[in-house]
């Protein structure tokens, strides 16, 4: 009897191992069967934390996608990559869709997922200011972003609103060189995203002055964009991509500090854990990542008003039908496609 029980036991163990392997296979997509997506981000910043979470936590792979990411260093370059076909999806300012549409070219771009609902930059000062007022920048120089970019327009509109006169905004320094230019002595103030902003403050090379997101208010700064053709030809891929990012946002709002740090640190090598968490908290506190990733008509109207105010769009060029450059059908289905 003992000899008979042993083969039966071994058979039972083998069957359990097979069933376990089969179950695991359902949760781990075969890399060869994943749909490849060429993705371009505008810059590397914790401002886009939900995307990195979706990558590190495997949410894209759960949706059957293999996302190959590169950093464009500018919304203009990210949009150009879409037009050229070197990127399938780009994370850029939604204003690029308006610029491209008004060029009346062969291709148009569309926003399909709104990632951020505030500007993500912070104003830092060279000298410590105990009670910053916008009048403090009058007659001073600010190292800012390239003309026509979302952070540059938010800065300009804020200066106009606050009546900060005679402030000179330097807009011809490439994004990767801005912090270096400031630390070498150029500019009285600088406009930076996290974690670079907190890094300079932590090193004693700058002082926190203001949050541009809080100063300006609601603004649709960064969106996931693709060509109209790509969206039309690959609706399932776009839906899966949107689903994964939505999962990333939800996870970020419920995870522990250790989990968040572990998820983001691979994308910010050399940045201390406490600075990563501080950056995340700053963005959370100003409601950067909305649970509803929809670009609304109100937000779109705000965007176009800012473009007109900054002289990069003529009033008669404003897009009357938002759907010409926006497709929110995918975010309305987040989590419902399984």
C-alpha positions as CSV (number, residue, x, y, z in Angstrom):
1,X,0.0,0.0,0.0
2,X,2.8,2.4,0.9
3,X,4.4,1.7,-2.6
4,X,1.1,2.5,-4.3
5,X,0.5,5.7,-2.4
6,X,3.9,7.2,-3.4
7,X,3.3,7.2,-7.2
8,X,-0.2,8.6,-6.6
9,X,1.2,11.4,-4.4
10,X,3.9,12.2,-7.0
11,X,1.2,12.4,-9.7
12,X,-0.9,14.7,-7.6
13,X,2.1,17.0,-7.0
14,X,2.9,17.0,-10.7
15,X,-0.7,17.9,-11.6
16,X,-0.7,20.8,-9.0
17,X,2.6,22.1,-10.5
18,X,1.1,22.1,-14.0
19,X,-2.0,23.9,-12.8
20,X,0.0,26.5,-11.0
21,X,2.2,27.1,-14.0
22,X,-0.9,27.5,-16.2
23,X,-2.4,30.0,-13.7
24,X,0.8,32.0,-13.6
25,X,0.9,32.0,-17.4
26,X,-2.4,33.9,-17.4
27,X,-0.8,36.7,-15.4
28,X,2.5,36.9,-17.3
29,X,2.1,37.8,-20.9
30,X,4.4,36.1,-23.4
31,X,6.9,38.9,-24.4
32,X,6.8,37.7,-28.0
33,X,3.0,38.2,-28.1
34,X,3.0,41.8,-26.6
35,X,2.1,44.6,-29.0
36,X,5.1,46.9,-29.4
37,X,4.4,50.7,-28.8
38,X,7.0,53.3,-29.6
39,X,6.5,56.0,-26.9
40,X,8.0,59.4,-26.5
41,X,7.9,61.5,-23.3
42,X,8.4,65.2,-23.4
43,X,10.9,65.3,-20.5
44,X,11.8,63.0,-17.6
45,X,10.0,64.3,-14.5
46,X,8.1,63.0,-11.5
47,X,5.3,65.1,-13.0
48,X,4.6,62.0,-15.1
49,X,4.8,59.5,-12.2
50,X,1.6,57.6,-13.2
51,X,3.3,56.6,-16.5
52,X,6.4,55.2,-14.8
53,X,4.2,53.4,-12.3
54,X,2.4,51.8,-15.2
55,X,5.7,50.6,-16.5
56,X,7.3,49.4,-13.2
57,X,4.2,47.7,-11.9
58,X,3.6,45.9,-15.2
59,X,0.3,47.5,-16.0
60,X,1.2,47.9,-19.7
61,X,2.2,44.3,-19.9
62,X,-1.0,43.3,-18.2
63,X,-2.8,45.0,-21.1
64,X,-0.6,43.2,-23.6
65,X,1.7,46.1,-24.5
66,X,5.5,46.4,-24.6
67,X,6.2,50.1,-24.3
68,X,9.6,51.3,-25.7
69,X,10.2,54.7,-24.1
70,X,12.5,57.6,-25.1
71,X,12.7,61.2,-23.9
72,X,12.1,63.9,-26.6
73,X,13.2,67.0,-24.6
74,X,10.3,69.1,-25.8
75,X,6.7,68.8,-26.9
76,X,7.7,70.1,-30.4
77,X,10.1,67.2,-30.8
78,X,7.5,64.7,-29.4
79,X,4.9,65.9,-31.9
80,X,7.5,65.8,-34.7
81,X,8.2,62.1,-33.8
82,X,4.5,61.3,-34.3
83,X,4.4,63.0,-37.7
84,X,7.6,61.3,-38.8
85,X,6.4,57.9,-37.5
86,X,9.2,57.3,-35.1
87,X,6.8,57.4,-32.2
88,X,3.3,55.9,-32.0
89,X,2.2,57.8,-28.9
90,X,3.8,60.9,-27.3
91,X,3.3,62.5,-23.9
92,X,3.3,66.2,-24.9
93,X,1.4,69.5,-24.4
94,X,-2.1,69.4,-25.9
95,X,-1.4,72.7,-27.7
96,X,0.7,70.7,-30.2
97,X,-2.5,69.2,-31.6
98,X,-3.8,72.7,-32.3
99,X,-0.6,73.8,-33.9
100,X,-0.5,70.8,-36.2
101,X,-4.2,71.0,-37.1
102,X,-3.9,74.7,-38.1
103,X,-0.9,73.8,-40.4
104,X,-3.4,71.9,-42.6
105,X,-0.9,69.2,-43.3
106,X,-1.4,65.5,-44.3
107,X,-1.5,64.4,-40.6
108,X,-3.4,65.6,-37.6
109,X,-2.9,64.7,-33.9
110,X,-5.4,63.9,-31.3
111,X,-5.4,63.9,-27.5
112,X,-6.8,60.6,-26.1
113,X,-5.8,60.8,-22.4
114,X,-5.2,63.8,-20.2
115,X,-2.5,63.0,-17.6
116,X,-2.0,66.3,-15.7
117,X,-4.5,69.0,-14.8
118,X,-2.0,71.6,-13.4
119,X,1.3,73.1,-14.5
120,X,4.1,71.0,-12.9
121,X,6.9,73.6,-12.6
122,X,8.1,75.5,-9.5
123,X,9.7,78.9,-9.3
124,X,13.0,78.9,-7.4
125,X,15.0,81.9,-6.3
126,X,18.7,82.4,-6.0
127,X,18.3,84.4,-2.7
128,X,16.1,83.2,0.1
129,X,12.8,85.1,0.2
130,X,10.8,84.7,3.5
131,X,7.5,85.8,2.0
132,X,7.6,85.6,-1.8
133,X,5.4,88.1,-3.7
134,X,5.2,88.2,-7.5
135,X,6.4,91.7,-7.3
136,X,9.8,90.2,-6.3
137,X,10.4,89.2,-9.9
138,X,10.0,92.7,-11.2
139,X,13.2,93.8,-12.9
140,X,14.7,90.3,-12.4
141,X,15.6,87.5,-14.8
142,X,13.9,84.1,-14.9
143,X,15.3,81.1,-16.6
144,X,12.2,79.6,-18.3
145,X,11.1,77.3,-21.0
146,X,11.1,77.5,-24.8
147,X,8.6,79.9,-26.4
148,X,5.3,78.4,-27.1
149,X,5.7,75.6,-24.6
150,X,3.1,75.1,-21.9
151,X,5.3,76.0,-18.9
152,X,6.5,79.1,-20.7
153,X,3.0,80.3,-21.5
154,X,1.8,79.5,-17.9
155,X,4.7,81.6,-16.6
156,X,3.9,84.5,-19.0
157,X,0.2,84.4,-18.2
158,X,0.9,84.4,-14.5
159,X,3.2,87.4,-14.8
160,X,0.5,89.2,-16.6
161,X,-2.1,88.3,-14.0
162,X,0.1,89.2,-11.1
163,X,1.2,92.4,-12.9
164,X,4.8,91.5,-12.3
165,X,6.4,94.2,-14.6
166,X,9.8,94.2,-16.3
167,X,10.6,90.6,-15.5
168,X,12.9,89.1,-18.2
169,X,12.2,85.5,-19.0
170,X,15.1,83.7,-20.7
171,X,13.7,81.1,-23.1
172,X,16.7,80.1,-25.2
173,X,18.3,77.6,-22.9
174,X,17.7,73.9,-23.7
175,X,15.8,72.0,-21.0
176,X,18.7,69.7,-19.9
177,X,21.0,72.8,-19.5
178,X,18.7,75.0,-17.5
179,X,19.7,73.9,-14.0
180,X,23.4,74.0,-14.9
181,X,23.0,77.6,-16.2
182,X,21.4,78.7,-13.0
183,X,23.9,77.1,-10.7
184,X,26.7,78.7,-12.7
185,X,25.3,82.1,-12.0
186,X,22.8,82.9,-14.7
187,X,19.3,84.2,-13.7
188,X,17.8,85.4,-10.5
189,X,15.0,82.9,-10.6
190,X,14.4,79.6,-12.4
191,X,11.3,77.5,-13.4
192,X,11.9,73.8,-12.9
193,X,10.0,70.5,-12.7
194,X,10.5,67.8,-10.0
195,X,12.8,66.2,-9.0
196,X,15.3,68.7,-10.4
197,X,13.7,71.6,-8.4
198,X,14.0,69.7,-5.1
199,X,17.5,68.6,-5.9
200,X,18.7,72.2,-6.3
201,X,16.9,73.2,-3.1
202,X,18.4,70.3,-1.2
203,X,21.8,71.2,-2.4
204,X,21.4,74.8,-1.1
205,X,21.7,76.2,-4.7
206,X,18.2,77.6,-4.8
207,X,15.2,78.4,-2.6
208,X,11.5,77.5,-3.2
209,X,9.5,80.5,-4.1
210,X,6.2,79.4,-5.7
211,X,4.2,76.6,-7.3
212,X,3.3,77.6,-10.8
213,X,0.4,75.1,-10.7
214,X,-1.1,76.7,-7.7
215,X,-0.4,80.2,-9.0
216,X,-2.1,79.7,-12.3
217,X,-4.8,77.2,-11.4
218,X,-6.4,74.4,-13.5
219,X,-4.6,73.9,-16.8
220,X,-4.4,70.8,-19.1
221,X,-0.6,70.7,-19.4
222,X,0.3,67.2,-20.5
223,X,-1.6,64.8,-22.6
224,X,-1.1,61.5,-24.4
225,X,-1.3,62.2,-28.1
226,X,-1.2,60.1,-31.3
227,X,-1.9,60.7,-35.0
228,X,-5.6,60.4,-36.1
229,X,-4.5,57.6,-38.4
230,X,-2.8,55.6,-35.6
231,X,-5.9,56.0,-33.4
232,X,-8.2,54.9,-36.2
233,X,-6.1,51.9,-37.2
234,X,-5.1,50.8,-33.6
235,X,-8.1,51.5,-31.3
236,X,-7.4,48.4,-29.2
237,X,-3.8,49.5,-28.6
238,X,-4.9,53.0,-27.6
239,X,-7.5,51.7,-25.3
240,X,-5.1,49.3,-23.6
241,X,-2.5,52.2,-23.2
242,X,-5.1,54.4,-21.6
243,X,-6.2,51.6,-19.3
244,X,-2.7,51.0,-18.1
245,X,-2.0,54.7,-17.3
246,X,-5.3,54.9,-15.5
247,X,-4.2,52.0,-13.3
248,X,-1.0,53.8,-12.7
249,X,-2.8,56.9,-11.4
250,X,-5.1,54.8,-9.2
251,X,-2.1,52.8,-7.8
252,X,-0.2,56.0,-7.0
253,X,-3.0,57.4,-4.9
254,X,-3.2,54.3,-2.7
255,X,0.3,52.9,-2.5
256,X,2.6,53.3,0.5
257,X,5.6,55.6,0.5
258,X,8.0,52.6,0.2
259,X,6.0,51.2,-2.7
260,X,6.0,54.5,-4.5
261,X,9.7,55.1,-4.0
262,X,10.6,51.5,-5.3
263,X,8.4,52.0,-8.3
264,X,9.9,55.4,-9.3
265,X,13.6,55.1,-8.3
266,X,14.6,53.1,-11.4
267,X,13.6,56.0,-13.6
268,X,15.5,58.6,-11.5
269,X,18.8,57.0,-10.8
270,X,20.9,59.0,-8.3
271,X,17.9,60.9,-6.9
272,X,17.5,60.1,-3.1
273,X,14.3,58.4,-2.0
274,X,13.2,61.3,0.2
275,X,13.4,63.7,-2.7
276,X,11.3,61.4,-4.9
277,X,8.7,61.2,-2.2
278,X,8.8,64.9,-1.6
279,X,8.2,65.5,-5.3
280,X,5.3,63.1,-5.4
281,X,3.7,64.8,-2.4
282,X,4.1,68.2,-3.9
283,X,2.3,67.1,-7.1
284,X,-0.4,65.3,-5.1
285,X,-1.1,68.3,-2.9
286,X,-2.0,70.4,-5.9
287,X,-4.2,67.8,-7.5
288,X,-2.0,67.2,-10.4
289,X,-3.3,63.8,-11.4
290,X,-7.0,63.6,-11.8
291,X,-8.9,60.4,-11.2
292,X,-10.8,61.3,-14.4
293,X,-8.3,61.7,-17.2
294,X,-10.7,63.5,-19.5
295,X,-9.8,66.7,-21.3
296,X,-13.0,68.7,-20.9
297,X,-14.4,71.5,-23.0
298,X,-13.7,73.9,-20.2
299,X,-10.1,72.9,-20.0
300,X,-9.8,73.1,-23.8
301,X,-11.2,76.6,-23.8
302,X,-8.7,77.6,-21.1
303,X,-5.9,76.2,-23.2
304,X,-6.9,78.1,-26.3
305,X,-7.4,81.3,-24.3
306,X,-3.8,81.0,-23.0
307,X,-2.5,80.4,-26.5
308,X,-4.2,83.5,-27.8
309,X,-3.0,85.6,-24.8
310,X,0.5,84.5,-25.5
311,X,0.3,85.3,-29.2
312,X,0.9,81.8,-30.5
313,X,-2.6,81.5,-31.8
314,X,-4.8,84.1,-33.5
315,X,-8.3,84.4,-32.1
316,X,-9.7,83.4,-35.5
317,X,-7.6,80.3,-35.5
318,X,-9.2,78.9,-32.4
319,X,-10.6,75.4,-33.0
320,X,-14.4,75.5,-32.7
321,X,-15.0,71.8,-32.6
322,X,-12.8,70.2,-29.9
323,X,-13.3,66.7,-31.4
324,X,-11.1,67.7,-34.3
325,X,-8.1,67.3,-32.0
326,X,-9.5,65.4,-29.0
327,X,-10.9,61.9,-28.6
328,X,-12.1,61.1,-25.1
329,X,-13.9,57.9,-26.0
330,X,-11.0,55.8,-24.6
331,X,-10.9,57.3,-21.1
332,X,-14.6,56.8,-20.8
333,X,-14.0,53.1,-21.2
334,X,-11.1,52.7,-18.8
335,X,-11.3,49.4,-17.0
336,X,-14.4,48.3,-19.0
337,X,-12.6,46.5,-21.8
338,X,-11.6,43.3,-20.0
